């Protein structure tokens, strides 16, 4: 079978291999390859990659452990891959936000796949209420993670197309990967960005396209890893604050964005104090909530939202934008 070495074919196989092998300890590699419709050589490459997959920390006991005996293979340590991904409703809501953003950004590799994943999570959240939800996903973030791990293992530079939410812009970067991180439940790639000439953290769910280059990864020797011990968001004097009134359908904002205060109100609403650096970003975010959020303070920001809303309505009615 051809084409079984590409990311789109390889990722579902990698996700399925561990539970498959756990149920069939000591299976001949030839038999496993036949079941997956691939070659023995490709399956061995998959198994070698699985050795580098596992839980945060990525040390002994955290990674998948595979044992070969002659032409047979068994899984010794599954690193949790026998179970479906379990998310709290807050985590699932944050993932929904990321997926919806990804689906609306031009240039997504497979928008249909993103939308199918969104439907799965929405259904799981609706069925689970406030308990944890089990979600079986194959989305662009997983693809990016697999490719990044390959680049890190091979010591290769990468080219990515990346969506920056704060500027609502997509850019292409050539980067030197340094490490993978999971911070506050989200996956990040830390790398030296040649465009910015500095260390940057790239959220994996905002990586639209990724390519491993045929050149070594060479971050400068003085490139310092990012200190994430206190989280990613650290308020600075440049950050401003806004008070938002959130309706029930917009309460996820308090989970997804940095807020200093949340006051629960009657009617399943909340008033939040939210930090931001770019007023244009906050205006876009409030407008995107379709009336489910309102700016209470500062007044100039509330006026900016109202002005943009009126301009959009005027364009929709055929009038000139102001």
Backbone as a ProteinNet text record, in pm:
[ID]
protein_1_A
[PRIMARY]
XXXXXXXXXXXXXXXXXXXXXXXXXXXXXXXXXXXXXXXXXXXXXXXXXXXXXXXXXXXXXXXXXXXXXXXXXXXXXXXXXXXXXXXXXXXXXXXXXXXXXXXXXXXXXXXXXXXXXXXXXXXXXXXXXXXXXXXXXXXXXXXXXXXXXXXXXXXXXXXXXXXXXXXXXXXXXXXXXXXXXXXXXXXXXXXXXXXXXXXXXXXXXXXXXXXXXXXXXXXXXXXXXXXXXXXXXXXXXXXXXXXXXXXXXXXXXXXXXXXXXXXXXXXXXXXXXXXXXXXXXXXXXXXXXXXXXXXXXXXXXXXXXXXXXXXXXXXXXXXXXX
[TERTIARY]
85.9	0	89.3	63.6	146.2	87.9	174.8	128.6	110.8	156.7	135.2	239.7	335.2	436.9	408.7	303.3	269.6	203.4	204.5	149	1.8	-76.2	-220	-250.1	-165.9	-184.7	-120	-7.3	72.4	12.5	-43.6	-92.9	-202.3	-308.7	-409.5	-349.5	-249.2	-186.1	-108.6	-35.8	38.8	-54.7	-167.3	-261.3	-326.5	-335.2	-400.5	-303.7	-174.2	-77.5	-67.2	-63	-41.2	-155.1	-283.6	-389.5	-395	-362.2	-360.4	-255.4	-134.8	-26.7	-48.8	-112.4	-142.1	-235.5	-325.5	-420.1	-358.6	-238.5	-175.3	-27.1	9.1	152.4	224.6	344.3	425.3	380.7	301.6	254.1	369.3	375.5	478.1	461.6	572	566.8	502.2	528	468.2	316.3	264	118.2	58.1	126	77	78.7	186	195.7	82.5	50.8	-56.8	-191	-213.3	-339.6	-356.5	-244.2	-250.6	-233.7	-215.8	-203.8	-79.1	31	156.1	269	389.1	503.4	568.9	646.4	718.8	817.1	882.4	979.3	911.1	792.9	721.7	673.6	626.9	579.4	693.7	812.1	926.9	959.4	948.4	971.2	867.6	741.4	637.4	669.8	714.7	746	864.4	961.2	1074.9	1029.6	931.2	878.9	801.1	724.6	648.2	738	861.5	956	980.1	955.4	979	850.2	740.2	611.6	576.8	507.4	468.6	412.1	427.5	368.3	467.3	416.6	505.3	614.1	734.1	852.4	942.6	879.4	947.4	1076.3	1072.6	1186.8	1152.2	1240.8	1212.4	1082.2	998.1	867.6	758.3	794.5	695.2	666.8	761.6	752.1	699.5	645.6	604.8	728.8	718.2	829.9	787.8	867.5	835.4	948	910.5	1008.5	1002.5	1119.3	1130.7	1194.8	1138.7	1197.9	1195.2	1311	1313.8	1230.5	1131.2	1043.6	909.4	902.8	778.5	795	682.6	686.8	579	609.4	514.1	530.3	423.4	428	446.8	552.8	581.2	516.6	524.2	466.9	385.8	258.1	170.3	162.7	216.6	215	74.9	-26.3	-163	-233.2	-168.5	-228.1	-333.6	-359.2	-466.9	-602.8	-602	-727	-757.6	-888.7	-922.6	-884.3	-859	-827.3	-944.6	-914.7	-1020	-994.9	-1099.1	-1090.1	-1197.3	-1165	-1271.3	-1354.5	-1473	-1556.5	-1489.2	-1412.5	-1341.2	-1236	-1160.9	-1058.8	-1123	-1236	-1304.2	-1355.9	-1404.9	-1453.3	-1339.8	-1223.2	-1107.5	-1065.6	-1070.7	-1034.9	-1134.2	-1262.2	-1362.7	-1332.6	-1293.6	-1260.2	-1145.1	-1041.6	-926.2	-965.3	-1047.7	-1088.5	-1172.8	-1263.4	-1347.5	-1262.5	-1163.6	-1071.9	-995.6	-944.8	-868.1	-952.1	-1079	-1166	-1194.8	-1187.9	-1221.3	-1101.3	-981	-859.9	-828.2	-806.7	-772.8	-645.2	-643	-522.5	-515.6	-621.9	-621.5	-612.6	-531.3	-506.3	-634.4	-714.4	-835.9	-944.7	-1015.9	-1119.7	-1228.3	-1261.4	-1366.2	-1329	-1200.6	-1157	-1169.8	-1136.9	-1149.9	-1295.9	-1384.9	-1526.7	-1582.1	-1535.4	-1580.2	-1535.2	-1411.6	-1361.7	-1443.4	-1480.4	-1560.8	-1694.8	-1758.7	-1887.9	-1873.8	-1765	-1742.2	-1732	-1654.5	-1636.2	-1766.2	-1838.1	-1965.2	-2061.2	-2065.5	-2155.3	-2111.2	-1978.8	-1928.9	-1955.6	-1934	-1959.3	-2107.2	-2192	-2336	-2382.8	-2320.6	-2359.4	-2303.7	-2189.6	-2118.3	-2158.1	-2218.5	-2249.4	-2122.8	-2109.8	-1992.1	-1881.4	-1901.6	-1798.3	-1696.5	-1592.7	-1492.3	-1553.1	-1501.2	-1554.1	-1444.2	-1482	-1386.8	-1400.4	-1289.2	-1292.1	-1187.4	-1225.4	-1132.7	-1108.4	-987.6	-961.8	-845.8	-858.2	-744.9	-755.4	-678.4	-688.3	-549	-545.3	-419	-315.7	-361.2	-265.7	-188.3	-257.6	-189.1	-88.5	-126.5	-35.3	89.6	68.6	182.3	272.4	213.2	292.5	382.1	325.1	404.1	520.1	494.2	599.5	706.4	664	760.5	850.7	793.7	875.3	976.8	935.1	1028.6	1143.9	1111.4	1215	1310.2	1254.7	1339.3	1432.1	1377.4	1458.8	1570.2	1540.3	1638.6	1729.3	1695.8	1776	1764.4	1641.6	1620.1	1544.8	1574.5	1499.7	1362.9	1273.7	1137.7	1089.7	991	918.7	771.6	712.5	573	494.2	365.3	271.6	189.9	193.4	143.4	43.3	-67.9	-171.5	-147.7	-130.6	-113.7	-246.3	-311.2	-445.8	-447	-342.5	-340.1	-343.1	-278.3	-278	-375.7	-443.2	-534	-464.6	-344.6	-263.6	-193.4	-166.1	-93.3	43	148.3	282.4	356.8	460.3	545.3	677.1	719.6	841.9	934.8	1064.9	1164.6	1219.2	1213.8	1245.2	1342.9	1412.1	1500.7	1436.9	1372.6	1301	1393	1341.1	1416.8	1353	1221.3	1154.9	1003.7	932.5	787	747.7	641.7	593.6	443	393.7	250.4	232.3	167.8	148	-0.7	-53.2	-194.6	-283.9	-243.8	-326.8	-313.2	-223.9	-208.3	-65.9	-53.1	76.3	145.1	274.7	353.8	484.5	532.6	666.7	751.3	860.1	954.8	1065	1094	1190.6	1254.2	1371.1	1434.5	1372.6	1308.3	1245.3	1345.5	1381.4	1480.9	1426.4	1295.9	1234.5	1238.4	1202	1199.3	1336	1427.8	1560.2	1548.6	1466.1	1447.8	1374.9	1372.1	1300.1	1151.7	1071.6	926.3	856.7	736.9	651.1	538.4	522.2	418.9	314.8	190	83.9	57.4	57.2	44.9	-89.6	-195.4	-324.9	-337.4	-232.8	-233.4	-131.2	-67.2	24.6	-58.1	-66.9	-151.5	-83.4	47.2	120.8	262	321.9	453.4	535.8	664.2	753.5	890.8	943.3	1078.4	1177.8	1277.1	1374.2	1497	1565.3	1686.2	1807.6	1800	1912.3	1905	2018.2	2017.2	1949.2	1888.2	1836.1	1954.1	1967.8	2085.5	2047.8	1972.6	1945.1	2074.8	2088.7	2212.2	2243.2	2368.3	2409.7	2356.8	2324.6	2274.8	2121.9	2054.8	1908.2	1858.5	1789.3	1745.3	1605.1	1583	1447.8	1353.3	1227.7	1127.4	1090.5	1085	1043.7	890.6	831.9	685.5	637.2	722.5	687.2	567.2	548.9	436.1	328	330.4	232.8	287	210.4	256.4	224.6	109.8	68.1	120.6	200.3	252.2	221.6	128.7	90.4	209.2	210.9	313.8	244.9	320.2	257.5	191.2	233.9	175.6	35.6	2.6	-129	-235.1	-349.6	-461.8	-571.1	-670.9	-780.1	-912.7	-1003.3	-1139.4	-1236.2	-1351.2	-1456.4	-1561.3	-1587.2	-1683.1	-1799.1	-1917.4	-2034.6	-2057	-2049.3	-2059.9	-2191.9	-2263.8	-2382.6	-2338.6	-2436.6	-2405.6	-2321.2	-2357.7	-2288.3	-2147.3	-2110.2	-1975.3	-1891.1	-1938.6	-1863.5	-1728.8	-1713.6	-1585.8	-1471	-1502.7	-1398.4	-1316.4	-1383.8	-1314.6	-1221.5	-1244.1	-1156.8	-1041	-1066.2	-972.4	-872.5	-913.5	-827.1	-787.4	-675.4	-628.9	-722.7	-783.2	-872.4	-824.8	-841.1	-800.1	-914.4	-1037.1	-1151.4	-1273.5	-1349.7	-1475.2	-1582.5	-1689.6	-1801.1	-1924.9	-1977.2	-2096.5	-2219.2	-2305.9	-2426.3	-2550.4	-2666.6	-2792.1	-2811.6	-2888.3	-2914.2	-2799.8	-2711.9	-2598.2	-2510.9	-2482.8	-2393	-2273.8	-2176	-2058.4	-2000.2	-1940	-1863.6	-1717.1	-1633.3	-1493.1	-1402.9	-1286.6	-1181.8	-1076.2	-1062.8	-977.9	-860.2	-741.6	-620.2	-605.3	-555.2	-531.2	-421.7	-358	-253.5	-293.4	-379.3	-416.6	-566.7	-610.4	-753.3	-825.1	-757.6	-821.9	-855.8	-765.9	-794.1	-917.4	-927.7	-1040.6	-1171.5	-1167.9	-1287.7	-1332.6	-1238.4	-1273.6	-1331.6	-1271.2	-1317.5	-1460.5	-1491.3	-1625.7	-1727.2	-1693.5	-1785.2	-1808.8	-1703.4	-1716.5	-1808.6	-1838.1	-1926.9	-2074.4	-2100.8	-2237.6	-2337.4	-2302	-2395.7	-2395.5	-2312.9	-2306.6	-2209	-2141	-2049.8	-2063.9	-2047.7	-2059.8	-1948.5	-1885.5	-1780.3	-1845	-1815	-1864.8	-1764.9	-1638	-1530.1	-1408.5	-1327.6	-1339.5	-1439.7	-1494.9	-1597.6	-1546.9	-1419.8	-1368.7	-1364.4	-1342.9	-1343.2	-1485.8	-1581.3	-1722.1	-1766.4	-1720.3	-1753.6	-1693.3	-1570.8	-1506.3	-1583.1	-1630.8	-1710.5	-1839.7	-1907.9	-2033.8	-2010.7	-1900.3	-1869.8	-1846.2	-1768.5	-1742.1	-1870	-1955.9	-2081.6	-2171.7	-2180.5	-2263.6	-2208.3	-2074.1	-2013.2	-2043.1	-2038.1	-2067.4	-2211.5	-2303.6	-2445.8	-2470.2	-2399.1	-2415.9	-2371.9	-2260.7	-2213.1	-2312.6	-2368.2	-2465.1	-2592.8	-2627.6	-2746.9	-2718.7	-2594.6	-2559.7	-2510	-2494	-2447	-2295.3	-2235.4	-2089.4	-2037.1	-1918.3	-1852.2	-1793.3	-1799	-1743.4	-1632.5
-118.9	0	123.6	218.6	338.4	448.6	546.6	664.2	642.9	530.4	504.9	568.4	643.3	709.6	856.3	913.4	1053.1	1076.4	1204	1237.2	1201.4	1231.2	1205.7	1057.6	969.5	825.6	775.1	834.2	781.1	810.6	930.3	967.3	874	844.4	750.5	614.1	570.2	441.1	446.4	555.9	570.1	569.7	638.3	643.4	508.9	425	294.6	183.8	203.4	95.5	46.9	137.6	95.1	7.5	50.6	-40.2	-170.8	-162.8	-284.4	-382.6	-335.1	-422.5	-471.3	-388.9	-433.2	-554.3	-555.9	-668.1	-790	-773.9	-884.2	-891.6	-916.2	-921	-1031.2	-997.3	-1094.8	-1120.8	-1029	-1049.5	-1034.2	-1116.2	-1097.7	-961.8	-895.2	-763.4	-772.6	-880.3	-897	-900.6	-967.8	-977.7	-841.7	-768.7	-636.5	-541.5	-547.4	-461.9	-492.5	-620.8	-659.1	-606	-611.9	-563.4	-413	-339.9	-194.8	-152.9	-250.6	-218.6	-142	-172.8	-104.1	-206.1	-160.5	-250.6	-272.6	-381.4	-407.3	-294.5	-244.9	-136.2	-11.6	23.2	141	119.7	-1.1	-27.5	-15.5	-64.3	-49.6	98	179.1	323.2	384.3	337.5	386	349.7	227	181.8	259.1	291.8	371.7	511.5	567.2	698.6	691.7	582.8	569.2	568.8	522.7	523.1	664.8	766	905.3	974.1	898.7	956.5	918.5	1007.7	976.5	1095.9	1098.8	1200.4	1313.4	1431.8	1543.8	1502.9	1549.3	1507.8	1427.5	1337.1	1261.7	1195.5	1146.3	1072.5	926.2	846.1	704.4	687.3	598.4	577.2	663.5	770.5	858.7	821.7	752.8	725.7	584.8	568.3	435.5	346	225.1	129.8	6.6	-28.1	-138.2	-241.1	-369.2	-477.5	-558.9	-582.9	-666.7	-799.6	-906.9	-1040.5	-1109.5	-1112.4	-1167.1	-1081.7	-1142.5	-1069.5	-1039.3	-1038.8	-1008.2	-880.2	-823.4	-697.5	-698.8	-634.9	-620.8	-481.5	-428.2	-301.3	-330.3	-273.1	-291.4	-179.9	-55.2	60.6	140.3	164.5	230	380.6	437.9	583.5	641.8	563.5	613.4	610.2	556.8	562.3	453.5	371.7	274.1	338.9	457.6	522.1	635.7	666	784.2	910.2	1016.5	1144.1	1189.7	1227.2	1273.2	1420	1498.3	1641.1	1682.6	1782.1	1843.8	1928.4	1966.8	2049.5	2183.3	2237	2363.1	2343.1	2231.4	2204	2180.8	2108.7	2083	2212.2	2302.7	2431.7	2512.4	2512.7	2584.3	2525.2	2392.1	2327	2362.6	2372.7	2413.4	2552.5	2642.7	2777.7	2773.7	2697.3	2687.7	2627	2523.9	2458.1	2551.9	2624.6	2716.9	2825.9	2874.5	2974	2914.2	2793.1	2726.8	2705	2669.7	2640.8	2765.3	2882.5	3007	3076.1	3023.3	3088.1	3033.2	3119.9	3070.9	2989	2882.4	2802.9	2679.9	2648.8	2527.3	2406.4	2308.3	2192.6	2117.2	2087.8	2009.2	2065.6	2166.8	2230.6	2131.8	2037.7	1939.9	1856.6	1818.4	1739.3	1819.1	1948.3	2033.1	2042	2058.8	2071	1938.8	1826.5	1697.5	1682.6	1723.5	1717	1807.8	1925.7	2018.8	1956.9	1891.8	1827.4	1719.3	1640.4	1534.4	1592.2	1700.7	1759.1	1820.3	1892.2	1951.4	1844	1731.5	1622.5	1565	1547.1	1489.9	1582.5	1712.5	1808.9	1810.8	1808	1808.6	1686.8	1571.9	1447.5	1438.2	1506.2	1483.7	1577.9	1692.4	1788.7	1844.3	1835.6	1892.9	1791.2	1666	1565	1568.5	1484.5	1476.6	1414	1448.4	1396	1319.7	1213	1132.6	1169	1206.7	1252.4	1178.9	1123	1053.8	1144.6	1205.1	1310.7	1279.6	1328.5	1337.9	1475	1572.7	1710.7	1761.3	1884.6	1940.7	1952.7	1973.8	1985.3	1855.4	1741.5	1613.1	1594.4	1635.3	1626.1	1709.8	1834.2	1922.2	1862.3	1801.4	1743.2	1631.3	1543.4	1432.7	1485.1	1583.1	1636	1707.4	1782.4	1852.9	1753.8	1645	1544.2	1482.4	1461	1407.6	1505.2	1634.5	1735.5	1744.5	1739.3	1745	1624.1	1506.3	1384.3	1386.5	1444.8	1448.8	1571	1666.1	1787.9	1876.1	1888.3	1964.5	2094.8	2193.4	2318.3	2294.8	2391.9	2377.2	2507.9	2495.3	2611.6	2593.4	2693	2682.5	2802.5	2780.4	2891	2903.4	3021.6	3037.4	3151.1	3123.6	3224.1	3293	3425.2	3503.9	3570.1	3523.1	3570.7	3719.1	3765.6	3905.3	4002.9	3966	4053.1	4006.3	3893.3	3834.4	3821.9	3765.4	3757.6	3622.9	3581	3457.4	3492.9	3429.3	3456.9	3326	3331	3215	3236.3	3137.2	3149.2	3031.9	3058.6	2952.6	2948.2	2831.5	2821.5	2707.3	2718.2	2612.8	2555.9	2438.1	2382.4	2356.7	2380.9	2358.5	2251.8	2260.9	2160.4	2174.7	2067.2	2068.2	2091.2	2169.7	2199.3	2179.1	2144	2149	2242.4	2355.2	2456.9	2486.7	2474.8	2503.3	2424.8	2299.7	2210.5	2228.6	2315.5	2337.9	2304.9	2256.3	2219.8	2336.5	2351.9	2460	2403.8	2464.7	2441.1	2562.6	2539.6	2647	2639	2751.3	2750.4	2888.1	2887.8	3012.9	3055.6	3172.4	3224.4	3313	3274.8	3351.3	3486.9	3495.3	3622.9	3723.1	3677.9	3766.2	3777.1	3684	3676.6	3664	3571.2	3547.9	3417.1	3374.1	3253.3	3285.2	3199.4	3218.1	3087.5	3099.2	2984.6	2986	2876.7	2865.2	2764.1	2810.3	2718.1	2620.9	2492.4	2391.8	2396.8	2440.7	2446.3	2566.8	2651.1	2764.7	2747.6	2632.3	2601.6	2546.8	2623.3	2584.1	2485.6	2500.3	2411.7	2398.4	2283	2258.4	2174.3	2209.5	2139.1	2124	2002.6	1977.7	2007.5	2092	2134.1	2042.8	2041.5	1960.3	2041.8	2096.9	2170.4	2156.6	2161.6	2137.3	2249.6	2212.4	2311	2367.7	2500.5	2561.3	2688.1	2674.7	2795	2848.8	2979.2	3035.7	2975.5	2969.4	2908.5	2984.2	3113.7	3191.9	3199.5	3118.9	3116.8	3053.9	3130.3	3084.5	3025.2	2906.9	2850.4	2944	2941.3	3026	2971	3056.7	3016.1	3015.5	2896.6	2884.7	2835	2842.6	2789.1	2861.4	2987.7	3064.8	3085.7	3003.9	3020.4	3109.3	3119.5	3196.3	3344.6	3376	3516.3	3585.9	3689.8	3769.3	3915.7	3973.6	4112.7	4207	4302.7	4405.9	4541.8	4649.8	4782.2	4813.8	4744	4769.9	4709.7	4611.7	4548.7	4638	4646.4	4721.8	4626.3	4678.9	4597.2	4645.7	4551.3	4582.8	4500.3	4559.1	4487.7	4445.1	4315.3	4260.8	4196.6	4207.8	4135.4	4019.4	3896.8	3777.4	3707.6	3678.3	3594.6	3448.7	3361.7	3220.5	3159.3	3186.1	3123.8	3176.5	3281	3337.4	3319.5	3240.7	3222.6	3154.8	3085.3	3020.2	3120.7	3247.6	3350.3	3356.2	3340.6	3347	3228.4	3119	3002.1	3011.4	3079	3073.5	3188.6	3305.9	3423.5	3464.3	3538.6	3578	3678.7	3641.9	3731.3	3742.7	3860.9	3884.1	3866.9	3873.6	3867.7	3817	3729.6	3679.7	3692.2	3765.4	3782.4	3719.8	3615.7	3548.9	3634.7	3644.4	3727.3	3641.7	3698.8	3628.1	3601.4	3496.2	3463.3	3390.8	3328.4	3253.8	3342	3462.4	3555.6	3582.4	3656.1	3689.2	3822	3892	4013.5	3978.8	4006.2	3967.8	4087.7	4084.2	4182.9	4114	4154.4	4084.6	4171.7	4112.7	4182.5	4174.4	4281.5	4280	4380.2	4360.1	4453.1	4529.3	4468.9	4528.4	4556.5	4683.7	4714.1	4657.6	4656.2	4604.5	4456.8	4381.9	4239.9	4222.9	4301.9	4287.8	4326.9	4429.3	4468	4353.5	4290.4	4177.6	4062	4036	3924.4	3946.9	4068.4	4098.5	4092.2	4149.4	4144.4	3999.7	3916.6	3777.4	3697.1	3748.3	3677	3703.5	3786.7	3803.8	3851	3949.6	4002.2	3929.1	3824.9	3749.6	3812	3918.4	3989.2	4139.1	4216.1	4361.1	4425.5	4529.2	4601.3	4702.6	4690.4	4786.4	4898.9	4864.6	4962.3	4915.3	5007.2	5152.8	5199.9	5319.9	5367.9	5382.1	5419.4	5435.4	5301.9	5192.6	5062	5020.5	5050.3	5022.7	5101.2	5226.1	5307.5	5247.7	5193.7	5134.7	5011.5	4931.1	4813.9	4857.7	4957.3	5005.8	5062.8	5136.7	5196.4	5088.2	4986.3	4877.5	4801.6	4782.7	4710.9	4789.1	4921.7	5004.9	5003.9	5008.6	5006.5	4875.1	4765.5	4636.5	4626.1	4679.7	4679.7	4765.5	4879	4966.3	4896.5	4824.7	4751	4642.6	4575.4	4470.3	4523.1	4646.3	4707.2	4775.4	4765.1	4825.8	4967.8	5017.1	5152.7	5157.6	5277.4	5288.7	5258.2	5197.6	5172.9	5302	5326	5448.1	5416.8
0	0	0	-88.5	-98.9	-11.6	18.7	91.3	240.3	295.8	438.1	526.9	466.9	547.6	570.2	504.8	523.8	657.8	701.2	832.4	841.7	736	740.3	757.6	700.3	717.2	845.4	880.6	990.4	1127.8	1145.7	1277.4	1328.6	1250.3	1301.8	1335.9	1256.7	1283.7	1416.2	1439.7	1564.6	1685.3	1674	1784.7	1812	1710	1724.4	1764.7	1739.4	1757.3	1901.7	1998.7	2136.9	2188.2	2177.8	2224.5	2144.8	2014.3	1932.3	1983.3	2010.4	2055.8	2198.6	2282.1	2418.1	2417.7	2319.7	2310.4	2243.8	2184.9	2111.1	2144.9	2271.1	2306.8	2230.4	2181.3	2109.2	1967.2	1909	1772.7	1674.1	1569	1466	1397.1	1372	1308.2	1171	1098.6	965	973.6	1075.9	1092.1	1127.7	1217.2	1255	1135.1	1056.5	938.4	841	823	732.2	782.6	914.7	971.3	949.2	950.9	933.2	786.6	698.8	556.8	522	590.9	563	554.4	531	518	654.1	665.2	789.8	818.9	715	733.6	789.9	733.9	782.4	926.1	957.1	1091.9	1193.4	1155.6	1245.8	1268.9	1165.2	1180	1274.5	1263.2	1353.3	1497.9	1517.8	1653	1710.9	1627.1	1672.9	1715.1	1642	1678.2	1809.4	1828.6	1952.3	2074.6	2060.1	2171	2224.2	2140.7	2181.8	2225.4	2235.4	2271.8	2415.6	2484	2620.2	2691.8	2823.3	2908.3	2935.6	2978.6	3009.7	3108	3078.8	3152	3060.6	2983.5	2878.1	2926.8	3049.3	3103.3	3119.6	3181	3205	3283.2	3237	3298.9	3243.2	3169.4	3108.7	2963.4	2898.4	2755.8	2728.8	2607.9	2563.8	2557.9	2611.7	2611.1	2531.7	2432.4	2342.1	2347.5	2346.5	2352.3	2223.2	2162	2043.5	2082.4	2033.3	2052.3	1917	1851.2	1715.9	1623.5	1560.2	1469	1532.2	1665.3	1735	1815.5	1859.1	1932.8	2041.2	2155.2	2266.2	2326.9	2384.3	2456.5	2604	2664.7	2807.1	2889.3	2840.5	2908.2	2807.8	2839.1	2740.1	2756.8	2867.7	2892.4	2881.5	2917.8	2918.3	2784.9	2679.8	2546	2523.1	2624.3	2608.8	2633.5	2694.7	2732.5	2636.5	2615.9	2537.2	2613.3	2540.7	2602.7	2689	2816.2	2905.5	2937.3	2920.9	2945	3043.9	3128.1	3206.7	3111.7	3156.1	3068.5	3038.1	3136	3110.8	3002.8	3010.3	2909.4	2773.3	2772.3	2645.3	2585.1	2670.8	2621.2	2560.1	2627.3	2573	2439.3	2428.4	2302.9	2193.5	2229.6	2131.2	2076.1	2165.1	2120.2	2020.1	2052.4	1963.1	1829.1	1831.7	1706.9	1620.7	1683.5	1605	1541.1	1616.4	1560	1442.8	1461.2	1356.4	1232.2	1250.6	1136.4	1053.5	1118.1	1047.5	985.8	1011	959.5	819.9	721.5	587.6	588.6	506.5	490	576.3	651.5	732.3	640.4	680	593.5	563.2	665.2	646	735.7	686.2	766.1	804.7	716.1	745.9	867.7	878.9	993.8	1123	1117	1235	1277.8	1180.2	1214	1268	1215.9	1269.8	1415.1	1443.4	1580.7	1671.7	1622	1700.5	1737.6	1641.5	1667.5	1773.8	1767	1866.4	2007.1	2020.6	2153.6	2203.3	2116.8	2156.4	2206.3	2135.6	2176.1	2310.6	2328	2453	2570.5	2552.1	2659.1	2694.8	2594.1	2618.9	2694.2	2669.2	2736.1	2877.4	2902.6	3027.9	3140	3108.5	3212.4	3272.5	3405.3	3472.2	3494.4	3452.8	3474.5	3362.9	3373.9	3268.3	3144.6	3027.9	2902.3	2831.7	2766.5	2689.9	2543.6	2480.7	2342.7	2262.7	2148.8	2060.2	1940.1	1932.4	1835.2	1743	1620.6	1530.1	1465.7	1517.4	1471.5	1438	1382.7	1336.6	1448.6	1574	1683.8	1701.3	1687.5	1699.4	1586.1	1465.8	1352	1378.7	1424.1	1451.5	1558	1661.7	1769.7	1719	1635.8	1581.3	1497.7	1411.3	1324.2	1406.5	1509.3	1594	1666	1715.4	1783.7	1688.5	1564.4	1465.4	1442.9	1432.2	1409.4	1528.2	1650.7	1770.1	1776.6	1745.8	1751.4	1647	1530.4	1422.4	1430	1519.4	1529.7	1407.1	1351.9	1229.2	1254.3	1172.5	1173.9	1110	1128.3	1077.5	1016	928.6	876.1	912.7	977.9	1018.1	967.5	948.6	924.9	1052.6	1114.5	1251.2	1259.8	1331.9	1353.8	1487.7	1486.3	1607.5	1639.5	1747.5	1779	1815.3	1886.2	1928.4	1812.4	1700.4	1582.3	1476	1500.8	1403.5	1268.1	1269.7	1148.4	1140.8	1016.9	991	933	985.4	935.1	916.3	834.1	811.8	884.6	961.9	1040.9	1012.8	1011.3	1013.8	1155.2	1216.8	1359.2	1385.8	1497.4	1547.1	1673	1665.9	1781	1899.7	2019.7	2142.5	2230.9	2253.3	2335.7	2323.2	2360.5	2370.4	2515.3	2536.4	2670.8	2677	2793.6	2820	2938.4	2915	3017.8	3027.6	3149.6	3174.5	3079.2	3052.3	2971.7	2822.4	2774.7	2631.1	2587.5	2464.5	2411.1	2343.3	2367.6	2309	2255.1	2148.9	2099	2133.6	2208.7	2234.9	2130.4	2065	1955.3	1941.4	1877.8	1838.1	1706.3	1705.5	1584.4	1511	1390.9	1315.8	1272.2	1253	1213.1	1328.1	1448.3	1565	1632	1596.6	1657.9	1810	1851.5	1993.8	2018.4	2145.2	2183.7	2189.6	2130.1	2127.7	2162.5	2219.2	2243.7	2141.3	2068.2	1966.1	2012.6	2025.3	2063.2	1948.6	1979.5	1874	1804.3	1873.8	1808	1714.9	1711	1617.9	1505.9	1501	1390.7	1275.5	1167.4	1054.9	960.9	945.7	856.5	911.3	892.1	949.3	852.2	841.7	749.3	815	814.3	865	753.8	782.6	681.9	681.8	569.8	555.8	598.3	718.7	776	927.5	996	1140.5	1217.7	1328.4	1422.7	1500.4	1499.3	1561.2	1637	1748.4	1828.8	1886.7	1903.9	1960.4	2097.1	2130	2256.7	2377.6	2359.1	2472.1	2475	2392.9	2392.7	2522	2605.2	2736.4	2728.8	2789.5	2796	2871.4	2835.2	2898.5	3035.8	3134.9	3268.9	3273.8	3280	3282.5	3418.5	3519.5	3650.8	3711.5	3676.8	3729.6	3625.2	3519.6	3412	3302	3194.4	3078.4	3089.7	3145.6	3147.5	3272.3	3250.8	3360.7	3332.2	3407.9	3382	3389.8	3300.6	3299.1	3297.1	3320.8	3316.2	3182.5	3075	2942.9	2928.6	3013.9	3005.7	3069.6	3001.2	3054.2	3099.3	3169.4	3220.6	3165.1	3142.7	3099.8	3183.2	3212.5	3283.6	3182	3175.8	3081	3155	3098.1	3145.3	3049.3	3101.2	3018.6	3042.6	2934.2	2942.6	2954.9	2980.9	3004.5	2893.6	2766.5	2653.9	2633.5	2708.4	2693.9	2819.3	2915.1	3039.2	3018.2	2903.4	2874	2865.1	2839.4	2828.9	2958.4	3072.3	3200.6	3221.1	3149.8	3158.7	3059.7	2946.5	2835	2835.4	2885.3	2881.7	3023.7	3038.6	3172.5	3237	3347.8	3420.6	3564.1	3623.7	3761.7	3859.2	3809.4	3900.4	3825.6	3889.3	3834	3941.3	3911.2	4004.4	3941	4005.7	3954.5	3982.4	3881	3891.1	3871	3900.6	3878.7	3729.9	3700.2	3561	3494.3	3574.4	3519.9	3432.8	3483.3	3416	3506.8	3454.4	3534.9	3489.9	3585.6	3555.8	3577.5	3477.4	3486.4	3460.6	3525	3500.6	3416.4	3292.4	3195.3	3156.2	3149.8	3107.1	2955	2894.9	2750.8	2718.5	2602.5	2560.3	2434.4	2352.4	2223.8	2222	2225.6	2224.5	2102.2	1986.5	1865	1881	1947.8	1971.1	2059	2166.1	2256.9	2188.5	2104.3	2029.2	1939.9	1868.2	1781	1862.1	1977.8	2060.4	2109	2156.6	2206.5	2092.7	1977.4	1863.2	1818.8	1826.2	1784.5	1874.3	1993.5	2085.1	2055.6	1956.2	1907.1	2010.9	2090.7	2189.2	2321.2	2334.5	2459.4	2559.4	2518.9	2608.9	2585.9	2693.8	2683.6	2764.8	2709	2779.4	2873.5	3002.9	3101.2	3125.1	3126.9	3144.7	3065.4	3016	3016	2910.6	2926.6	2833	2689.3	2672.4	2535.7	2461	2534.9	2471.1	2435.3	2524.6	2493.3	2370.4	2359.3	2242.1	2115.1	2125.3	2008.2	1960.6	2053.9	2016.3	1948	2004.9	1946.8	1807.2	1790.2	1660.1	1555.1	1589.4	1494.3	1461.8	1562.4	1539.1	1443.8	1465	1376.1	1233.9	1222.3	1089.2	1018.4	1091.9	1032.2	987.8	1069.5	1032.4	908.7	900.9	785.2	656.4	663.6	546.6	509.1	611	583.7	519.3	551.4	492.2	360.1	314.9	187.2	197.5	319.9	337.3	342.6	345.2	351.9	489.8	496.4	623.8	674.6	805.2	861.7	958.1
[MASK]
++++++++++++++++++++++++++++++++++++++++++++++++++++++++++++++++++++++++++++++++++++++++++++++++++++++++++++++++++++++++++++++++++++++++++++++++++++++++++++++++++++++++++++++++++++++++++++++++++++++++++++++++++++++++++++++++++++++++++++++++++++++++++++++++++++++++++++++++++++++++++++++++++++++++++++++++++++++++++++++++++

